[in-house]
Every structure is written in C-alpha cells, then in structure tokens.
Amino acid sequence: MKYYGTVLGYEKGVEYINSGEQAKVMQKIINIATMVGVIVIGALIGSYVKVNIGTELKVNETVVSIQQLLDGIMPKLLPLLLTVTLYKVNTKMPRKYLIFLIFGLLIVGTILATLGVLA
C-alpha cells in the first residue's frame, strides 16, 4: 500500500491533489490547520507575554485597579494589544531597524516599570 501510494503520488503529483473532490478536502484541511494555528498562537501570547498595569485610581474613597478593570473586560487584553501592535510595526519597518524596536521596547518597559506604571 505504501509503495503504490508513493508511486501514484509521484506519477500524479499536484494534479491529483488539485482535481475535483481532493481540492475541496485539501482546502478544508488547510482551513482547519489555520484555525488550530491561530488558537495555539493566541494561547502562547496569553502565557508568555506579561503586561500588567500597576497604577490604581482613587475614586472618592474607593481604589480601582486599572488591571482588574481591563481583565474584567477581557483577560489578557494588554498582551494581545502589545503583540498585535508590535507585529504591525514590524511589518511596516525595514528589517535592519528590528534591533532598534527590540531595544526601544526594552527601554520603554524599564522606564514605565521604574515609574510604577507597569507592575
């Protein structure tokens, strides 16, 4: 079976995959793989990118944590926004300036953490 499948695949090549029903099956497989990839990337962003706002607002006598407020709207919203923003900036700028983007992010993050804006 393995031998005949290999021979058939070699002889027919891409023509077999692109013909009729196989093209529909391959398109479904590609769509499913894309969805799984997006889900995995989203889980990795939530697990590995850490952005926490350390500032709190005082309203009358009540102290409101901005981080808890944002997590109430959508958990892990800030890591997602940071990742999407950096992706967009990375696609717009030339590759030779990527190191400046990384060091700029490092410097801005350090300054904001020192000032207490980020926790």
C-alpha positions as CSV (number, residue, x, y, z in Angstrom):
1,M,0.0,0.0,0.0
2,K,2.8,2.4,1.0
3,Y,4.8,1.6,-2.2
4,Y,1.8,2.0,-4.5
5,G,0.8,5.2,-2.7
6,T,4.3,6.6,-3.2
7,V,4.3,5.6,-6.9
8,L,0.9,7.1,-7.5
9,G,1.8,10.3,-5.7
10,Y,5.0,10.6,-7.8
11,E,3.2,10.0,-11.1
12,K,0.2,12.2,-10.5
13,G,1.8,14.8,-8.3
14,V,0.0,18.0,-7.7
15,E,-2.6,17.3,-10.4
16,Y,-4.2,14.6,-8.3
17,I,-4.5,16.9,-5.2
18,N,-5.9,19.8,-7.3
19,S,-8.5,17.7,-9.1
20,G,-12.2,17.8,-8.1
21,E,-13.1,16.4,-4.6
22,Q,-9.5,16.3,-3.4
23,A,-9.1,20.1,-3.8
24,K,-12.1,20.6,-1.5
25,V,-10.7,18.2,1.1
26,M,-7.3,19.8,1.0
27,Q,-8.9,23.3,1.4
28,K,-10.8,22.0,4.5
29,I,-7.6,20.6,5.9
30,I,-5.8,23.9,5.3
31,N,-8.6,25.9,6.9
32,I,-8.6,23.6,10.0
33,A,-4.8,23.8,10.3
34,T,-5.0,27.6,10.1
35,M,-7.6,27.7,12.9
36,V,-5.6,25.5,15.1
37,G,-2.5,27.6,14.5
38,V,-4.3,30.8,15.4
39,I,-5.7,29.2,18.6
40,V,-2.2,28.0,19.6
41,I,-0.6,31.4,18.9
42,G,-3.3,33.1,21.0
43,A,-2.7,30.7,23.9
44,L,1.1,31.3,23.6
45,I,0.6,35.1,23.7
46,G,-1.5,34.8,26.9
47,S,1.0,32.5,28.5
48,Y,4.3,34.2,27.7
49,V,3.7,37.9,27.2
50,K,3.3,39.7,30.5
51,V,1.9,43.2,30.7
52,N,0.4,44.4,34.0
53,I,-0.6,47.9,34.8
54,G,0.4,48.8,38.4
55,T,-1.5,52.1,38.6
56,E,-4.6,52.5,40.7
57,L,-7.2,55.2,40.5
58,K,-8.8,56.7,43.6
59,V,-12.5,57.5,43.2
60,N,-13.8,59.1,46.3
61,E,-12.9,56.5,48.9
62,T,-12.7,53.6,46.6
63,V,-9.4,52.4,45.0
64,V,-9.9,51.0,41.5
65,S,-7.2,48.8,39.9
66,I,-6.9,49.5,36.2
67,Q,-5.5,46.0,35.6
68,Q,-8.5,44.4,37.3
69,L,-10.9,46.6,35.3
70,L,-9.2,45.6,32.0
71,D,-9.2,41.9,33.0
72,G,-12.9,42.2,33.7
73,I,-13.4,43.4,30.1
74,M,-11.2,40.8,28.5
75,P,-8.5,38.8,30.3
76,K,-5.0,39.2,28.8
77,L,-6.1,42.2,26.6
78,L,-2.9,44.1,27.1
79,P,-0.5,41.3,26.0
80,L,-2.7,40.8,22.9
81,L,-2.7,44.5,22.0
82,L,1.1,44.8,22.5
83,T,1.7,41.7,20.3
84,V,-0.6,42.9,17.5
85,T,0.9,46.4,17.7
86,L,4.5,45.1,17.5
87,Y,3.5,42.8,14.7
88,K,2.1,45.7,12.7
89,V,5.1,47.9,13.4
90,N,7.4,45.0,12.4
91,T,5.7,44.5,9.1
92,K,5.9,48.2,8.2
93,M,9.5,48.9,9.1
94,P,12.6,47.6,7.3
95,R,14.3,44.5,8.9
96,K,17.5,46.4,9.7
97,Y,15.6,48.5,12.3
98,L,14.2,45.5,14.1
99,I,17.0,45.6,16.7
100,F,16.0,49.3,17.5
101,L,12.4,48.2,18.0
102,I,13.6,45.5,20.5
103,F,15.8,47.8,22.4
104,G,13.2,50.6,22.3
105,L,10.6,48.2,23.8
106,L,13.2,47.2,26.5
107,I,13.9,50.8,27.4
108,V,10.3,52.0,27.4
109,G,9.3,48.9,29.5
110,T,12.1,49.6,32.0
111,I,11.2,53.3,32.3
112,L,7.5,52.5,32.8
113,A,8.2,49.8,35.4
114,T,10.5,52.2,37.3
115,L,7.8,54.9,37.3
116,G,5.3,52.3,38.6
117,V,3.0,52.4,35.6
118,L,3.8,48.8,34.8
119,A,4.0,46.1,37.5
